[in-house]
């Protein structure tokens, strides 16, 4: 149990750092109402989790790798709670069309990215 918690913490820390760096880099070059950094992180995270599930599912059971990469890294990297809070802010500030666009792109592209990650894991 302690080992699993440490692995989740290490993965989560790495994912959180990468999420922050993605946000800094994206915000350096993009300025607008659309929360592009979070959208990029959510879609990339969906791809990575699809790939990891595909890779780890094809081999013998790897609970340590699942804890480190799927629960830890992907949990720290993806930002669905931030996504929800940003949409609430968009709705509250009257940017309804931007909010609906953001929701649609995130969900549809996220589902596609999970499927694509799964497919790439089969190569």
QUIFEN-V361350 format. One record per residue. N is the residue number from 1. RES is the residue in three letters. SS is DSSP state (@ for helix, = for strand, . for the rest). Layout:
n=N res=RES ss=SS
n=N res=RES ss=SS
This chain:
n=1 res=UNK ss=.
n=2 res=UNK ss=@
n=3 res=UNK ss=@
n=4 res=UNK ss=@
n=5 res=UNK ss=@
n=6 res=UNK ss=@
n=7 res=UNK ss=@
n=8 res=UNK ss=@
n=9 res=UNK ss=@
n=10 res=UNK ss=@
n=11 res=UNK ss=@
n=12 res=UNK ss=@
n=13 res=UNK ss=@
n=14 res=UNK ss=@
n=15 res=UNK ss=@
n=16 res=UNK ss=@
n=17 res=UNK ss=@
n=18 res=UNK ss=@
n=19 res=UNK ss=@
n=20 res=UNK ss=@
n=21 res=UNK ss=@
n=22 res=UNK ss=@
n=23 res=UNK ss=@
n=24 res=UNK ss=@
n=25 res=UNK ss=@
n=26 res=UNK ss=@
n=27 res=UNK ss=@
n=28 res=UNK ss=@
n=29 res=UNK ss=@
n=30 res=UNK ss=.
n=31 res=UNK ss=.
n=32 res=UNK ss=.
n=33 res=UNK ss=.
n=34 res=UNK ss=.
n=35 res=UNK ss=.
n=36 res=UNK ss=@
n=37 res=UNK ss=@
n=38 res=UNK ss=@
n=39 res=UNK ss=@
n=40 res=UNK ss=@
n=41 res=UNK ss=@
n=42 res=UNK ss=@
n=43 res=UNK ss=@
n=44 res=UNK ss=@
n=45 res=UNK ss=@
n=46 res=UNK ss=@
n=47 res=UNK ss=@
n=48 res=UNK ss=@
n=49 res=UNK ss=@
n=50 res=UNK ss=@
n=51 res=UNK ss=@
n=52 res=UNK ss=@
n=53 res=UNK ss=@
n=54 res=UNK ss=@
n=55 res=UNK ss=@
n=56 res=UNK ss=@
n=57 res=UNK ss=@
n=58 res=UNK ss=@
n=59 res=UNK ss=.
n=60 res=UNK ss=.
n=61 res=UNK ss=.
n=62 res=UNK ss=.
n=63 res=UNK ss=@
n=64 res=UNK ss=@
n=65 res=UNK ss=@
n=66 res=UNK ss=@
n=67 res=UNK ss=@
n=68 res=UNK ss=@
n=69 res=UNK ss=@
n=70 res=UNK ss=@
n=71 res=UNK ss=@
n=72 res=UNK ss=@
n=73 res=UNK ss=@
n=74 res=UNK ss=@
n=75 res=UNK ss=@
n=76 res=UNK ss=@
n=77 res=UNK ss=@
n=78 res=UNK ss=.
n=79 res=UNK ss=.
n=80 res=UNK ss=@
n=81 res=UNK ss=@
n=82 res=UNK ss=@
n=83 res=UNK ss=@
n=84 res=UNK ss=@
n=85 res=UNK ss=@
n=86 res=UNK ss=@
n=87 res=UNK ss=@
n=88 res=UNK ss=@
n=89 res=UNK ss=@
n=90 res=UNK ss=@
n=91 res=UNK ss=@
n=92 res=UNK ss=@
n=93 res=UNK ss=.
n=94 res=UNK ss=.
n=95 res=UNK ss=.
n=96 res=UNK ss=@
n=97 res=UNK ss=@
n=98 res=UNK ss=@
n=99 res=UNK ss=@
n=100 res=UNK ss=@
n=101 res=UNK ss=@
n=102 res=UNK ss=@
n=103 res=UNK ss=@
n=104 res=UNK ss=@
n=105 res=UNK ss=@
n=106 res=UNK ss=@
n=107 res=UNK ss=@
n=108 res=UNK ss=@
n=109 res=UNK ss=@
n=110 res=UNK ss=@
n=111 res=UNK ss=@
n=112 res=UNK ss=@
n=113 res=UNK ss=@
n=114 res=UNK ss=@
n=115 res=UNK ss=@
n=116 res=UNK ss=@
n=117 res=UNK ss=@
n=118 res=UNK ss=@
n=119 res=UNK ss=@
n=120 res=UNK ss=@
n=121 res=UNK ss=@
n=122 res=UNK ss=.
n=123 res=UNK ss=.
